[in-house]
Amino acid sequence: MMRNTTDIVLRDTYDLAVIGGGSGGYGAACAAARRGLSVLLVEPGPMLGGNSTLGGVNTWEPGIGGPGFHGQLFDLLSATPHAIGLSRTTKFYTSEQPWGFSSIMPPEAGLTYADSLRRAGVPHADWVRVTFDPDQLAGAMAEILNALGGVDVLLGWRFLGGSVANGRIESVDIAPVGPPTGSSERTRRVRARFFVDATAQIHVCRALGCPTRFGAESREQTGEPSAPDQPKETLNAVSVCFRLSPREHAAIDPLPPGVPDEPFVTVNNITQYPNGDLNINPLPIMEGMEFHRMGDEAGRAECVRRVHRLLRVMQTRWGFEKFGLARIFPFTGVREGPRLEARTMLTETEIRKGCSGQGDAGEWITLADHALDVHGQGGLCRELPEPYGVPWECLLPPSLSNLAVACRGAGVTHIAASSCRLSRTMMQMGHAAGLAAAVALDRKTQYPDVDRAALQKLLREDRVHLTPEAFPAPPKYSAG
Ligand SMILES: Cc1cc2nc3c(=O)[nH]c(=O)nc-3n(C[C@H](O)[C@H](O)[C@H](O)COP(=O)(O)OP(=O)(O)OC[C@H]3O[C@@H](n4cnc5c(N)ncnc54)[C@H](O)[C@@H]3O)c2cc1C
């Protein structure tokens, strides 16, 4: 059940503790609870969903996989008016109007959820996105977890640290979000048999000494064709998403105090909400390393100033004067941070080989087919000819046998991360980590020794397809 900070009676030991309640954490908690495990989910935010809800990234890009748990969320939300829809891009970027626009498609268009589950090889104009209301998605996630039972969800709590013995995490310490009081009175120690780090910034791994990577690896280190000659401190750009609502009369929103009246222009993804509002995702609003160096607070404040300057450009030059600012989302959209040095690292080379060339299908826990897409600083953007598989060991640190990383900080290189970071892919990584805990408990083994065939069987039972043939390109795409 969902708990708040005043109602906290924890079990002595959980089967699985999931740290972080974004897409990856939701997938892990849901999968484990469905198999009867006792689960604790710890999330500092006031709702589930992480970047997809509090970050306002209200779109699932077209991409292979599932339908799994996201398909279930789609089905649940489809019963609520204005909660979710399928959209197509109806306007593409031009130099004078640097934005793309995705519109919700009416039922007559005949689109189904399955149409959104393919990207590689499909022409842009035929891509199908899923667009949802963030609050509704968070509500649906909570509803599903509550209905499953066996999951204690602590909102407004965060991971602080943990203890390790004999290569296993024994316990983690958690505390309510808020300014440190100097007292340990509100800190709780949580024991579990298995743990999932779904914090995006891999706080658990870093606190417990797992080796991590940051920035771009060199070509010599990874063998990737697009890697730089030398390792480079670079990160995918950040964005702050905001929501606009339609209004009767044209107007220009006032600039808040301290925001210079200077235009800020960037490329934007604009998606229509099911209720007609617009979601603006500025790509990028700030370079990743600039944000990292400024720090969360100062970086965020500057991003918000840029949002207001961008909105002014939209209203004065691009024809959006009949839309007013409804909300700037509270989480800054960070695409990349530290990444785990995992037992296996997913690289650009493996991604470009694709399923037909990778040769380790028995290891895959999800498929993906998003473009290699590093936003900002003239970053790489290359669509893929076919999907690829993500091996289970990309989630596993070499030194801890009961921890899996199911978030964008998993074991992928800087270049691979630019493809393998989408919300639905993260949800499926979490799905695998939750099921792997069930398999490991059943067979009395640890994460690295989990029977891969048993794990893949459970994933298939949960409607996660692991062969690209399960998603043949629809006939209308074949000729293109
Ligand atoms: C601007 C932007 C646009 C994007 N556009 C798209 C898109 O259109 N489509 C798409 O599919 N993907 C998109 N992505 C990628 C995708 O949204 C993210 O990569 C994905 O949602 C990340 O999921 P996650 O579970 O790894 O992390 P998150 O969703 O960030 O979840 C991590 C959670 O961990 C919690 N946490 C942090 N610290 C702690 C702590 N100490 N203790 C406990 N919990 C903690 C956070 O509060 C958060 O809820 C975009 C990303 C960005 C930034």
The ligand as a MOL file (V3000), in Angstrom:
LIG
                    3D

  0  0  0     0  0            999 V3000
M  V30 BEGIN CTAB
M  V30 COUNTS 53 58 0 0 0
M  V30 BEGIN ATOM
M  V30 1 C 13.9880 15.8710 -21.3590 0
M  V30 2 C 13.9150 14.4240 -21.6420 0
M  V30 3 C 13.1090 13.9900 -22.6740 0
M  V30 4 C 12.9690 12.6410 -22.9120 0
M  V30 5 N 12.1190 12.2450 -23.8950 0
M  V30 6 C 11.7490 10.9490 -23.9350 0
M  V30 7 C 10.6680 10.5560 -24.7420 0
M  V30 8 O 10.0820 11.3600 -25.4530 0
M  V30 9 N 10.2930 9.2750 -24.7000 0
M  V30 10 C 10.9190 8.3420 -23.9180 0
M  V30 11 O 10.5270 7.1820 -23.8770 0
M  V30 12 N 11.9730 8.6870 -23.1560 0
M  V30 13 C 12.3870 9.9730 -23.1350 0
M  V30 14 N 13.4310 10.3590 -22.3350 0
M  V30 15 C 14.1680 9.3560 -21.5850 0
M  V30 16 C 13.3960 8.8170 -20.4060 0
M  V30 17 O 12.3850 9.7140 -20.0040 0
M  V30 18 C 14.2800 8.5650 -19.1980 0
M  V30 19 O 15.5320 8.0660 -19.5650 0
M  V30 20 C 13.6090 7.5360 -18.3060 0
M  V30 21 O 12.3100 7.9690 -17.9530 0
M  V30 22 C 14.4330 7.3370 -17.0680 0
M  V30 23 O 13.7850 6.4050 -16.2420 0
M  V30 24 P 14.5520 5.9380 -14.9350 0
M  V30 25 O 13.6770 4.9770 -14.2520 0
M  V30 26 O 15.9200 5.5160 -15.3180 0
M  V30 27 O 14.7440 7.2670 -14.0830 0
M  V30 28 P 13.7030 8.3030 -13.4740 0
M  V30 29 O 12.4120 8.2800 -14.1460 0
M  V30 30 O 14.4550 9.5900 -13.4080 0
M  V30 31 O 13.4890 7.7370 -12.0040 0
M  V30 32 C 14.4790 7.7820 -11.0080 0
M  V30 33 C 13.7740 7.9500 -9.6930 0
M  V30 34 O 14.7330 7.8120 -8.6210 0
M  V30 35 C 14.3840 8.7170 -7.6290 0
M  V30 36 N 15.5420 8.9930 -6.7720 0
M  V30 37 C 16.5280 9.8890 -6.9710 0
M  V30 38 N 17.3460 9.9080 -5.9100 0
M  V30 39 C 16.8860 8.9890 -5.0400 0
M  V30 40 C 17.2990 8.5660 -3.7410 0
M  V30 41 N 18.3580 9.0850 -3.1100 0
M  V30 42 N 16.5710 7.6170 -3.1060 0
M  V30 43 C 15.4680 7.0610 -3.7070 0
M  V30 44 N 15.0570 7.4310 -4.9430 0
M  V30 45 C 15.7430 8.3900 -5.5960 0
M  V30 46 C 13.8910 9.9450 -8.3830 0
M  V30 47 O 13.0860 10.7660 -7.5630 0
M  V30 48 C 13.1480 9.3280 -9.5500 0
M  V30 49 O 11.7620 9.2130 -9.3220 0
M  V30 50 C 13.6620 11.7070 -22.1170 0
M  V30 51 C 14.5040 12.1460 -21.0980 0
M  V30 52 C 14.6280 13.4860 -20.8630 0
M  V30 53 C 15.5060 13.9430 -19.7470 0
M  V30 END ATOM
M  V30 BEGIN BOND
M  V30 1 1 1 2
M  V30 2 1 2 3
M  V30 3 2 2 52
M  V30 4 2 3 4
M  V30 5 1 4 5
M  V30 6 1 4 50
M  V30 7 2 5 6
M  V30 8 1 6 7
M  V30 9 1 6 13
M  V30 10 2 7 8
M  V30 11 1 7 9
M  V30 12 1 9 10
M  V30 13 2 10 11
M  V30 14 1 10 12
M  V30 15 2 12 13
M  V30 16 1 13 14
M  V30 17 1 14 15
M  V30 18 1 14 50
M  V30 19 1 15 16
M  V30 20 1 16 17
M  V30 21 1 16 18
M  V30 22 1 18 19
M  V30 23 1 18 20
M  V30 24 1 20 21
M  V30 25 1 20 22
M  V30 26 1 22 23
M  V30 27 1 23 24
M  V30 28 2 24 25
M  V30 29 1 24 26
M  V30 30 1 24 27
M  V30 31 1 27 28
M  V30 32 2 28 29
M  V30 33 1 28 30
M  V30 34 1 28 31
M  V30 35 1 31 32
M  V30 36 1 32 33
M  V30 37 1 33 34
M  V30 38 1 33 48
M  V30 39 1 34 35
M  V30 40 1 35 36
M  V30 41 1 35 46
M  V30 42 1 36 37
M  V30 43 1 36 45
M  V30 44 2 37 38
M  V30 45 1 38 39
M  V30 46 1 39 40
M  V30 47 2 39 45
M  V30 48 1 40 41
M  V30 49 2 40 42
M  V30 50 1 42 43
M  V30 51 2 43 44
M  V30 52 1 44 45
M  V30 53 1 46 47
M  V30 54 1 46 48
M  V30 55 1 48 49
M  V30 56 2 50 51
M  V30 57 1 51 52
M  V30 58 1 52 53
M  V30 END BOND
M  V30 END CTAB
M  END
